[in-house]
Amino acid sequence: MCARHVAFLFATGEPSRLGAAVSHHTGGIFIKRLSLLFWFVFALCGLGAASRAFGHGFAGARFFPATLSTDDPFVADELSLPTINTIRTTDDGGTRETDISVDIAKRITPQFGIEIGETLTVLNPHEGRAANGFGNLELGGKYQFLKSDAHEAIVSVGLGVEIGGTGSNSIDADSFSTWSPAIFFGKGFGDLPEALRFLKPIAITGVAGIAIPTSASTRSITVNDQTDERDIKIEQHPDVLQWGFALEYSVIYLQSQVQDMHLPSPIDRLIPLVEFAMETPLNRGAGGPTTGTINPGVIWAGKYLQVGVEAVIPINEHTGNNVGVIAQLHFFLDDLFPNTIGRSLFGGNK
Amino acid sequence: MNSLCRIFSFCLLLILLPAQLSAHAFLQHSDPPVGGKVHSSPAAVRIWFTEVIESASSSIQVFDAMGKQVDKKDMHSDRSNHSLLEVSLPRLGPGIYKVVWRVMSADTHVTNGDFKFQIAP
């Protein structure tokens, strides 16, 4: 979990988020919401009790890192704080959009976990006033129904919801909710034949789902003060196929499973990867070209946290013309707090 | 502002706290080395992990190319270094051997893996 869908902004067909640009003081709200998330986690802490831990991102000998741009298939105890994504969009003659996110995932049972996320968006247009505000609150649940240690494989299903009306008008957060059922998978190539052993560190994780808005369209009316003319705009909200995958090469796996290359630190803990985060509108007259980004980057995974950074490269003009950056600091709560919030609440740990 | 300071302090705590904790145990290095080649039969397979290991709940097994276990089944941790496990080997002939390990770190996280080494003629 804890990936930010960097392609989403481009595919929703939203009008300029600056259309109602009003500069709000959101710092206090930001702190309150973050505090709420922390209290949520520590409330769960009080309930945490179990026997043995297995934890994050493992299938057999394979450690899968948390990916930045596409959601990973694991149910885990994780905290991404923060994920920062910045890119210049084409809105209003060029707008620098920066998203600062926090995401928390908590295992309820070893196979089922819940997730909660929030994003502060800062918009700096080339002309006009800056705006910032929170996006809608995001909640989710994920159930891991297949795991093969021998084949380093895992499959899970999840349901996410962006709760409409909980975000700020200043950034045009949707007034309607969007449900997103999805299927997630991960597969390590450790079972390749020995002749291809240097390909064994390769792994792929991916996701395919549909974002289903609860409102098919929204209508906005603007009045010209001088002519008193009314301009009615109807914005369609199509269902959107969200799909993506991450292709990664684990130096950790290479060193410990295939061949000790005597690589020095921190190279021996690197996982170079490239992520593909795509969206395809499906209906309501918006069936059009797929938009998305290709994000090459690298993750360094330590004992208790990982750090990742990726370039965000639009795949076509419909997506954008500028390259952005996404970076993330991600904590493994199961390693940091193995006796409290790092354990599943019920059912022990497997 | 005080709340902001608390949140940054929390992040800092998360980063600094690990100095006191245990975590998932990864293979750090081994003797014979992962994927390595040696020219005589080693007396033991030794694996250094990134964490202190609960040896009673851990195992190292060595198999030959036919899948037969060839180690002496006496896996134990080093007295002075509890992140080092070793299992003794009889005198082995040339061939490729597979080491399979499964360990539990001090905080009960379980990890496993395997690797091969070759004894050259």
Interface residues (C-beta under 8 A of the other chain):
Chain A: G27 I31 K32 L34 S35 F38 S51 R52 A53 F54 G55 F58 G60 A61 F63 L79 L81 D149 E194 R197 I252 Q255 S256 Q257 V258 Q259 D260 K303 Y304 L305 L329 F331 F332 D334 D335 L336 P338 N339
Chain B: S3 L4 I7 F10 C11 L14 I15 L17 P18 L21 S22 A23 H24 F26 L27 H29 S30 P33 V34 G35 G36 T50 E51 M104 D107 T108 H109 V110 T111 N112 G113 D114 F115 K116
